[in-house]
């Protein structure tokens, strides 16, 4: 017997007859109308649900939305971003403060250097005016050197000041008292000619060491006792013949009065 089955529209269709193994016809089986209607409703309902879900997904996708909003996660992200920005702001302020302090220190240092340079120039010009034509003054940073050749102060081979030498040192001492923030080193130099006393006479100065030392001490004593320069600022140094300034021997026989920045004086 032929079996009728519903097609897609629910209408029963009778297929061609099929034969059994022995050629007999199979009994026709007709499903109950109620069962067919339930199956159709299930299929249609499933299709509707799938269609609605697809439409909602497409709508959310077109708006770039997330079907499950997460306000708490967004809040955490904003808090983290705010904390990072605040930290970077603090770091930028700290760096700016450091740069400002460095700039202030640089300006202060430049002002000090400019002041010292102006002061050194003033002292150099003052000393140069005092020894005009009788010596020379040079400057190297904070160091100022007044150079007097020996014939301005001494007789050849002697360590006593001439009258001319005393007059020059009196003016130099007055100028030195106007710059109390300087140490004063009096340095004695000679040429490399050995001391040759007369035959049978004991030399007063066995070598150029003693001669350069005696001359430096003579100048120091005069500046202290006659020019009233503070002795704590004074020092006598002897170099003998070992620091020549020129190949010309006469220029090597000299007294150098060197001014350095003064250290704290003992009280």
Number of C-alpha atoms within 10 A of each C-alpha: 14 16 17 16 16 14 10 8 7 13 11 15 11 14 10 10 12 13 12 10 7 6 8 10 13 13 9 12 11 13 13 8 11 8 9 14 11 11 12 14 11 11 10 12 12 11 12 12 11 11 12 11 12 11 12 12 14 12 12 12 12 9 8 9 11 10 10 6 9 9 9 8 10 11 11 11 12 11 12 12 12 12 12 11 12 12 12 12 12 11 12 12 12 12 12 12 12 12 12 12 12 12 12 12 12 12 12 12 12 12 12 12 14 12 12 15 15 12 14 20 16 13 20 20 13 17 23 18 16 20 18 11 8 14 19 18 21 16 16 8 12 15 15 22 20 20 20 21 19 25 16 18 25 19 13 9 18 16 21 15 20 15 12 12 18 20 13 18 21 17 15 21 20 16 18 23 15 12 14 14 16 20 23 26 19 25 24 30 29 29 22 16 10 11 14 13 13 8 7 6 8 10 12 12 18 13 16 23 17 17 23 28 22 20 28 26 19 15 23 24 16 17 23 16 11 13 20 15 22 15 14 11 18 18 16 20 18 22 18 22 22 14 13 18 15 10 9 10 15 14 17 22 24 27 24 23 25 20 24 17 14 12 10 7 9 5 3
